Amino acid sequence: MTESLATDTHWRYNHLGHWLRLALERFDSRVMDLMARDTGVPLGLSNLVVRRQLGAAHIHITRHLALEGSRLTDLAVRAGMTKQAMGTLVNQCEAWGLVTREDDPLDARARKVRFTGVGLAWLSAYKEAVANAQEEMRAATSPEVSTVITLGLEAYCSQ
């Protein structure tokens, strides 16, 4: 058994999960590159992206923060992160002016994380960058292959 594991390692790096991880890294990297060049993104944020201080981890907030605001716990659950890890990201994004924390009108003990005006500009740039990155993928793989990938992943993730 150990001998076959030592001689056949190809399976460890040639499986769907491996390719999905690499594809996500490439996609997120391309989105960040596009956002760094977007004139709608404030220069300070563009510089943070270029220096890789604002990166894929911070995109969890961009992807999962509701427009009406979200409690930190809910945001962490949607992003698949611990509350503590999400708290660190929110603190950084708050320092950069992307989000703010406000009292939750429905619960005096809770606070909501909300996009600021700068954060909404960031979200708009993210939307455009995602659309451009998706179009680049379609061009690289062909519209048919891109559609099959999308439908297959939607089916797999909905189970």
N, C-alpha and C positions, 0 to 999 in steps of 0.2 A: 504494500500500500504506500509506504513512504517513498519507495523507489519511483513509483509512477508519478507521485507528486513532484519529486525532484526533477524528473526528466520532461514532464509535460506541464510547463507553466503558461503556455499560450492562453489557456482558458481564463487565467486570472486577469488578463488585460484585453481580452477580445470577447466582451459580452455587452449586452444592451445597456446595463447600468453604467458601465465605464463610458460608453459613447454618449449616453445622456448627460453624464456629468461634464464631459468635455464640451459638448454642445452648449450646455447652460453657461459654462465659463466663457466660451467664445462669444455667445450671444450677449451676456451681461457686459463683457469687456467692450464689445462693439457699441452697445447702448451708451456706456459711459464715455467712450471716445466721441460719439456724436453729440452727447450733452456738453462735453467740454468745449466744443466748437460752436454751440448754439448761442446766438447773440441774445436770445431771451433769458439766458441763464446769467445771473449776476457774476461779474468778473471774479469776485472772491471765491465763489463756489466753483467756477471753472478751474481756477488755480488749485483748489483742493482736489478736484478730480484728476487733474494732470499730475499732481504730486502723489496720487493714490492714497490720499488721506480720507477722501470721501469715495466710497467704493461700493462694491456689490452688497456688502452687509447692510449698508444704509438704504439700499434699494428696498429692503424688506418694509421699511416705513412707507416708502413711496408706493409700493404695491398694495399694502394692506390697510393704510390709514383711511378711514371713511371720511368723506368730505365734510360730514357734520361733526366729525371728531370721534375719537374712540378712547375708551379706558385703556390704560396700559396693559392690564391683564388680557383684555380681549384682543388687543393688537398683538401681543406675544403669542397667543393661541393661534390666531390666523396666520402668523408668520412661522409657526412651528419652533418657537424659541422659548427660553425661560424668561420669566418676568424680569429677572436681574439683568440678563443680556440685553433685552429690549430696553430696559431702563437706561443702560449705558448708551445705547444708540440714540435714544430720545434726548438724553442730556447733551450729546454732541450736536445733534440736529437743532436743538434749542439754542445752543451757543452760536451756531452758524446762522440763526434766524429763519430756519425752515419751518419750525413748529413752535407752538407755545402751549403751556398748560393752563387750563382754566378750571374753575369750579364746575362740577357737574350739576346742572340745575335740578336733576332728578334725585340726586343723592349728595347731601351735604358733606359726607365723609370722603367722597370720591372726586377725582380730577379727570378731566378729559384732555387728550392731546389733540391739537388742531393744527392744520396748516396755517401759516401766516401768508401774507400777500406774496412774499418771496417764495414760500413753499408752494403756493399755487402756480407761480411762474415755473418753478422747478418741475412740478407735476405735468404742466403743459409741455415742457421740453421733453420730459420722459415719454409722454404719449407719442410725440412726433418721432423720437429716437427709436422707440419700439417698432413703430410702423415702418421706418426706414430699414431697421435691422431685419425685420421680417421680409421685406421686399428683397433685400440683398440675399437672404437665404433662399427665397423662391428663385431668384435668378441663378444662384449657384447650384441648386439641386434640380431645377425645373419646376414649373407650376404644378405638374401632376405629382411629382414625388413629394413636394412640400405639402400638398393637400392630403396625400396618403399618410404622411407622417403625422400631420395635425389630427386627422380623423382617428388614426390608430392610438395616438396618445390620449385623446379625449375619451375614447372607449375604455382604454386601460385604466385611466384615472377615475372614471365614473363608477367602477365596480366596487 
